[in-house]
């Protein structure tokens, strides 16, 4: 990751952040009922405050993630929100703790270099614009990843939540 990080620092804008969030399961709709969860409700800690996010992930016919809808709102006190969720029987089933370096390339791609506690090192590339539909955009991201020297054989489709769930024995078979 160091070589890629050094390459990106020479050409792109950079931000560094520590991110930690707790994924919560709803008592009235089980987000964990599927083998690969498609919905997430999370409380993200950022400094003294944070955010609450609902995320819905979509998959193609091959089972690969194609995109996600995310709805997020800032909150002042993540601890109080966790208490409210606890009283309402929401289950905090998983916490993700990561260090992230983010780079932006020509208003086309966001590249994130993550170190995730308990999992290791990861690279995420996200298109910042539509390149002519979902498939064309996916191809542009794949081509850009290849130009960065990333091997598509190492591509992960699980995401951090499912990887940690598997590691902790929480994932459905």
Backbone bond lengths (Angstrom), bond angles and torsions (degrees), N, CA, C in turn:
res aa  C-N    CA-C-N  psi(-1)  N-CA   C-N-CA  omega(-1)  CA-C   N-CA-C  phi
1 X - - - 1.446 - - 1.525 110.38 -
2 X 1.321 118.23 -28.55 1.450 121.19 -178.84 1.516 113.12 -61.20
3 X 1.345 117.57 -43.07 1.461 120.96 -179.80 1.520 110.74 -64.36
4 X 1.333 117.48 -43.84 1.461 121.20 178.68 1.521 110.30 -64.27
5 X 1.317 116.63 -42.40 1.464 121.25 178.79 1.525 110.50 -60.35
6 X 1.329 117.55 -44.33 1.469 120.69 179.15 1.520 111.29 -64.55
7 X 1.328 118.24 -40.10 1.466 122.14 177.54 1.518 110.37 -61.00
8 X 1.323 117.35 -46.48 1.455 121.42 -177.83 1.525 112.17 -67.28
9 X 1.316 117.75 -36.54 1.470 121.21 -179.13 1.522 111.80 -61.29
10 X 1.323 117.09 -28.82 1.460 120.66 -178.20 1.524 113.16 -76.38
11 X 1.329 118.86 -16.26 1.462 119.65 -171.72 1.521 115.24 -128.57
12 X 1.321 118.89 -12.11 1.453 120.20 -169.71 1.524 112.18 -131.97
13 X 1.345 115.74 164.86 1.463 120.18 174.45 1.523 109.40 -75.06
14 X 1.315 116.86 151.85 1.458 121.77 -172.93 1.521 111.37 -132.54
15 X 1.337 114.88 140.82 1.461 120.67 165.95 1.525 106.83 -138.37
16 X 1.313 116.09 149.21 1.459 121.93 -179.52 1.521 107.62 -124.82
17 X 1.333 116.48 135.57 1.466 119.60 -178.99 1.523 110.59 -148.50
18 X 1.307 114.64 148.64 1.462 121.20 168.78 1.515 106.45 -99.40
19 X 1.324 116.64 128.59 1.467 120.24 -178.91 1.520 109.32 -126.81
20 X 1.309 114.04 136.98 1.462 119.90 177.75 1.513 106.88 -140.54
21 X 1.333 116.47 132.78 1.454 118.23 177.87 1.515 110.77 -145.69
22 X 1.312 113.29 156.83 1.456 122.02 178.63 1.520 108.45 -113.60
23 X 1.322 115.96 128.09 1.463 120.52 175.40 1.518 108.51 -90.98
24 X 1.318 115.06 135.91 1.454 123.01 -173.55 1.518 109.50 -120.54
25 X 1.320 116.43 140.66 1.462 120.96 177.03 1.526 109.63 -106.23
26 X 1.304 115.15 138.93 1.456 122.31 -176.73 1.529 111.42 -79.91
27 X 1.340 117.96 140.91 1.465 119.86 176.87 1.526 113.00 -75.57
28 X 1.332 118.47 -19.32 1.462 120.13 -176.81 1.531 113.22 -103.79
29 X 1.333 117.24 -10.97 1.465 121.18 175.46 1.522 107.18 -149.24
30 X 1.324 116.21 115.30 1.456 122.05 -173.62 1.527 110.71 -78.08
31 X 1.326 116.92 106.05 1.460 121.61 177.87 1.523 111.72 -69.38
32 X 1.319 116.97 -16.45 1.462 121.41 -175.03 1.523 113.79 -100.47
33 X 1.333 117.78 9.31 1.455 120.11 -175.80 1.526 113.13 -70.62
34 X 1.320 117.77 -25.85 1.453 121.28 -179.04 1.525 110.70 -88.78
35 X 1.341 115.82 155.77 1.457 121.00 177.54 1.526 110.52 -58.96
36 X 1.315 115.65 -41.54 1.468 121.08 176.14 1.528 107.17 -118.53
37 X 1.345 117.36 102.21 1.469 119.40 -177.51 1.523 111.90 -53.70
38 X 1.317 115.10 137.93 1.466 121.77 179.69 1.521 112.17 -106.51
39 X 1.330 116.59 -15.18 1.460 120.64 -178.43 1.521 109.50 -125.07
40 X 1.322 114.59 144.00 1.454 120.63 178.23 1.520 109.13 -138.53
41 X 1.308 116.06 142.63 1.455 122.73 169.71 1.518 105.05 -124.24
42 X 1.317 116.79 120.05 1.454 118.57 -174.71 1.525 111.56 -134.22
43 X 1.322 113.43 152.19 1.452 122.33 173.86 1.523 106.11 -112.12
44 X 1.319 116.32 116.19 1.466 121.21 -177.71 1.519 109.30 -103.93
45 X 1.324 116.30 130.83 1.459 122.92 178.32 1.522 108.39 -93.07
46 X 1.330 115.39 127.74 1.471 122.38 176.34 1.512 107.40 -135.54
47 X 1.324 116.99 104.27 1.463 119.71 -178.22 1.515 110.52 61.05
48 X 1.342 118.02 -128.56 1.461 122.06 179.33 1.517 113.28 -83.77
49 X 1.319 117.75 -16.30 1.468 121.82 -179.11 1.511 110.65 -116.93
50 X 1.321 114.98 -146.57 1.446 118.16 -179.65 1.509 111.66 173.26
51 X 1.329 114.75 -154.43 1.458 120.81 -178.73 1.521 109.28 -152.92
52 X 1.318 114.81 153.92 1.452 121.28 170.83 1.526 106.30 -111.45
53 X 1.333 115.86 135.92 1.457 121.03 -176.00 1.517 110.52 -134.17
54 X 1.330 115.59 133.71 1.463 121.70 166.70 1.523 105.46 -105.91
55 X 1.344 115.96 131.33 1.463 121.03 -178.56 1.526 109.19 -129.88
56 X 1.324 115.68 130.48 1.465 123.09 176.26 1.522 107.46 -117.69
57 X 1.334 116.92 119.23 1.463 123.22 -177.12 1.523 109.29 -99.07
58 X 1.332 116.06 141.19 1.471 122.28 178.35 1.526 109.70 -115.59
59 X 1.329 115.35 145.06 1.457 122.36 -178.06 1.523 109.99 -122.21
60 X 1.345 115.94 150.97 1.473 119.26 174.84 1.524 109.56 -87.45
61 X 1.329 115.86 -175.74 1.468 120.86 -176.93 1.523 112.48 -64.97
62 X 1.327 117.91 -20.09 1.468 121.61 177.96 1.532 112.24 -87.73
63 X 1.338 116.07 -3.46 1.454 119.96 -179.59 1.519 114.15 87.63
64 X 1.340 117.25 10.59 1.466 121.24 179.12 1.518 110.16 -91.62
65 X 1.335 115.84 141.14 1.467 120.55 175.83 1.516 109.25 -62.14
66 X 1.315 116.07 132.99 1.460 119.79 178.12 1.523 111.36 -109.40
67 X 1.314 117.10 -39.23 1.460 120.63 -178.94 1.522 108.27 -169.03
68 X 1.326 115.45 176.61 1.465 120.24 179.79 1.520 109.36 -148.16
69 X 1.321 115.06 147.15 1.458 121.60 168.37 1.523 106.42 -94.63
70 X 1.329 116.63 134.63 1.462 120.97 177.33 1.520 109.09 -131.40
71 X 1.325 114.62 133.79 1.458 121.85 176.37 1.521 106.18 -124.01
72 X 1.324 116.21 119.63 1.455 120.37 -173.70 1.520 110.69 -131.69
73 X 1.326 114.96 144.58 1.460 120.72 176.73 1.529 108.48 -138.46
74 X 1.326 115.61 138.49 1.456 120.57 177.86 1.520 110.02 -68.67
75 X 1.334 115.11 147.29 1.461 121.18 173.63 1.530 108.01 -134.21
76 X 1.321 115.81 148.15 1.460 120.50 -177.63 1.525 112.82 -83.02
77 X 1.323 117.13 -34.13 1.458 120.31 -172.35 1.525 109.56 -134.22
78 X 1.331 116.49 96.96 1.467 120.45 -178.42 1.536 111.60 -65.15
79 X 1.315 116.72 -32.37 1.469 120.01 179.44 1.521 112.09 -62.35
80 X 1.323 117.16 -41.74 1.467 120.68 178.35 1.527 111.21 -66.36
81 X 1.324 116.89 -40.05 1.465 119.28 177.80 1.529 110.69 -63.57
82 X 1.329 117.34 -40.41 1.468 120.02 176.49 1.533 110.89 -61.35
83 X 1.333 117.98 -38.27 1.468 121.19 177.33 1.531 110.66 -65.22
84 X 1.333 116.82 -42.80 1.469 120.59 177.91 1.520 110.00 -60.23
85 X 1.316 117.33 -47.19 1.468 121.08 179.11 1.533 111.13 -61.18
86 X 1.319 116.14 -39.43 1.465 120.03 179.61 1.532 111.21 -62.54
87 X 1.337 117.24 -45.06 1.465 121.93 178.72 1.535 110.54 -61.81
88 X 1.334 116.62 -32.93 1.472 121.56 179.68 1.531 112.49 -87.94
89 X 1.339 117.02 10.97 1.468 124.25 176.99 1.525 114.71 67.95
90 X 1.338 117.78 25.97 1.463 120.17 169.86 1.519 107.22 -76.48
91 X 1.327 116.73 141.98 1.455 122.43 -175.89 1.526 110.14 -105.34
92 X 1.329 116.79 116.65 1.469 120.68 173.02 1.526 107.30 -79.45
93 X 1.327 116.47 98.18 1.460 119.93 -171.26 1.526 113.89 -97.37
94 X 1.324 118.17 -10.00 1.455 117.76 -173.00 1.524 110.56 -162.42
95 X 1.326 116.70 138.67 1.455 121.46 174.60 1.523 108.88 -121.56
96 X 1.325 115.96 135.59 1.460 121.87 177.43 1.524 107.57 -116.36
97 X 1.325 114.96 131.52 1.452 122.17 -177.85 1.528 107.02 -126.78
98 X 1.345 116.88 119.31 1.459 118.57 -177.31 1.522 111.37 -143.57
99 X 1.312 113.84 155.78 1.461 123.49 171.54 1.524 105.75 -108.11
100 X 1.328 117.65 132.33 1.468 120.87 -174.83 1.523 111.29 -130.78
101 X 1.348 114.68 132.47 1.456 122.25 166.58 1.517 106.09 -105.93
102 X 1.326 117.71 126.94 1.466 121.68 -178.95 1.520 110.23 -115.93
103 X 1.317 114.51 137.43 1.457 122.01 179.38 1.523 108.59 -129.22
104 X 1.321 114.87 150.47 1.459 120.51 177.78 1.526 107.97 -121.70
105 X 1.334 116.49 132.53 1.456 121.32 -179.10 1.518 109.97 -117.00
106 X 1.339 115.88 110.22 1.468 123.90 172.53 1.533 114.55 48.90
107 X 1.311 118.44 35.74 1.474 121.74 -177.55 1.524 112.37 54.83
108 X 1.330 116.13 22.23 1.472 120.86 -179.37 1.524 112.28 -110.50
109 X 1.347 115.89 -40.22 1.462 120.21 -174.89 1.519 110.65 -137.50
110 X 1.328 114.95 146.57 1.459 121.35 167.56 1.513 106.01 -109.54
111 X 1.323 115.69 128.83 1.460 121.59 -179.82 1.517 107.30 -115.28
112 X 1.314 117.21 123.75 1.463 122.44 179.59 1.518 109.55 -115.88
113 X 1.321 116.06 128.08 1.458 122.62 174.19 1.520 106.67 -105.21
114 X 1.318 116.55 114.18 1.460 121.90 -173.90 1.517 111.77 -113.51
115 X 1.312 115.14 141.12 1.457 122.31 165.96 1.524 104.77 -115.15
116 X 1.325 116.76 110.96 1.460 122.47 -175.62 1.527 108.90 -104.10
117 X 1.325 115.06 122.65 1.462 120.97 -178.93 1.532 109.72 -57.37
118 X 1.316 115.45 125.89 1.459 121.21 178.31 1.516 114.41 86.63
119 X 1.343 117.87 -7.52 1.470 120.50 -179.05 1.519 113.30 -122.83
120 X 1.329 118.55 -41.19 1.455 120.43 -179.74 1.510 113.60 121.23
121 X 1.339 115.17 -147.39 1.460 123.62 -172.25 1.527 111.28 -103.82
122 X 1.350 115.66 139.90 1.464 121.01 -178.44 1.518 110.60 -145.17
123 X 1.329 115.25 154.17 1.457 122.75 173.72 1.523 106.91 -121.37
124 X 1.330 116.75 128.36 1.468 121.82 174.23 1.520 107.62 -116.67
125 X 1.319 116.17 134.74 1.459 121.23 175.08 1.519 107.30 -123.14
126 X 1.324 115.10 127.43 1.460 120.63 -179.65 1.524 109.39 -125.25
127 X 1.322 115.99 132.67 1.462 120.50 175.04 1.517 108.98 -70.56
128 X 1.318 115.97 136.05 1.458 121.03 179.13 1.517 111.86 -97.19
129 X 1.331 115.94 0.38 1.456 120.41 177.88 1.518 108.87 -151.38
130 X 1.298 116.69 167.96 1.458 123.47 177.24 1.529 108.12 -87.17
131 X 1.310 116.73 126.09 1.465 122.20 -179.79 1.527 111.88 -98.57
132 X 1.332 117.36 23.37 1.460 120.07 178.60 1.522 113.01 107.09
133 X 1.313 116.38 36.59 1.466 120.96 179.36 1.514 111.50 110.55
134 X 1.327 115.10 166.86 1.461 122.05 -174.96 1.525 112.36 -60.68
135 X 1.335 117.97 -47.02 1.464 120.90 -177.59 1.529 111.67 -66.75
136 X 1.322 116.70 -43.50 1.467 120.58 179.07 1.529 110.77 -64.02
137 X 1.321 116.80 -38.71 1.460 121.13 178.76 1.522 110.08 -66.30
138 X 1.327 117.01 -43.32 1.466 121.03 177.12 1.532 110.15 -58.68
139 X 1.329 116.92 -43.63 1.466 121.19 179.03 1.522 111.74 -62.66
140 X 1.335 117.76 -39.98 1.467 121.64 178.09 1.530 110.56 -62.78
141 X 1.330 116.62 -42.60 1.472 120.31 178.41 1.526 109.74 -63.85
142 X 1.337 117.24 -44.31 1.471 121.12 -179.61 1.529 110.76 -62.66
143 X 1.326 117.65 -42.36 1.468 121.00 178.35 1.522 111.59 -64.38
144 X 1.332 116.56 -40.46 1.455 120.57 178.44 1.525 110.60 -64.85
145 X 1.326 116.74 -41.84 1.467 121.06 178.35 1.526 110.17 -60.35
146 X 1.316 116.48 -41.56 1.461 121.24 179.12 1.538 110.27 -63.33
147 X 1.342 117.03 -41.14 1.470 120.81 178.22 1.526 111.43 -63.00
148 X 1.331 116.40 -29.27 1.470 120.50 177.13 1.530 112.07 -79.27
149 X 1.342 115.95 -5.30 1.463 120.10 179.93 1.513 114.10 87.39
150 X 1.324 117.15 16.13 1.464 120.36 179.43 1.528 110.12 -85.49
151 X 1.312 116.26 140.90 1.458 122.52 -178.30 1.518 109.83 -92.54
152 X 1.333 117.18 118.77 1.466 120.66 -178.26 1.520 112.56 -65.10
153 X 1.324 118.12 -18.29 1.473 120.95 177.94 1.522 111.51 -67.25
154 X 1.332 115.73 -20.80 1.466 120.43 178.72 1.523 112.29 -92.94
155 X 1.316 117.33 5.78 1.465 121.46 -177.92 1.526 110.29 -64.59
156 X 1.315 114.94 136.16 1.466 121.33 179.40 1.514 109.38 -109.86
157 X 1.316 116.60 137.54 1.457 120.96 178.21 1.522 112.25 -109.33
158 X 1.309 117.37 -5.39 1.461 119.97 -175.89 1.521 113.16 -75.08
159 X 1.310 117.93 -41.81 1.457 120.93 -172.92 1.524 109.94 83.43
160 X 1.328 114.88 162.63 1.463 120.41 -174.26 1.521 113.08 -62.07
161 X 1.324 117.56 -40.09 1.464 120.43 -177.35 1.523 110.39 -60.31
162 X 1.333 117.28 -52.44 1.467 119.88 -177.90 1.528 111.54 -67.49
163 X 1.327 117.85 -36.62 1.469 119.63 178.33 1.525 110.91 -61.05
164 X 1.327 116.82 -44.13 1.466 119.68 179.19 1.524 110.38 -70.30
165 X 1.344 117.08 -37.91 1.466 119.25 176.48 1.529 110.16 -58.59
166 X 1.321 117.90 -44.36 1.472 121.79 178.54 1.529 110.47 -61.86
167 X 1.314 115.41 -44.67 1.460 120.10 -178.77 1.535 112.13 -62.15
168 X 1.342 116.27 -35.05 1.474 121.00 -179.42 1.518 112.78 -91.23
169 X 1.348 117.82 0.74 1.462 120.75 -179.43 1.521 113.66 75.37
170 X 1.342 118.14 23.54 1.457 122.15 -178.80 1.522 113.07 -96.40
171 X 1.334 117.21 -12.05 1.473 120.49 -175.54 1.526 111.44 -79.25
172 X 1.332 115.18 146.95 1.462 120.98 175.80 1.528 108.57 -78.36
173 X 1.318 116.17 147.75 1.475 120.48 178.88 1.502 111.83 -90.07
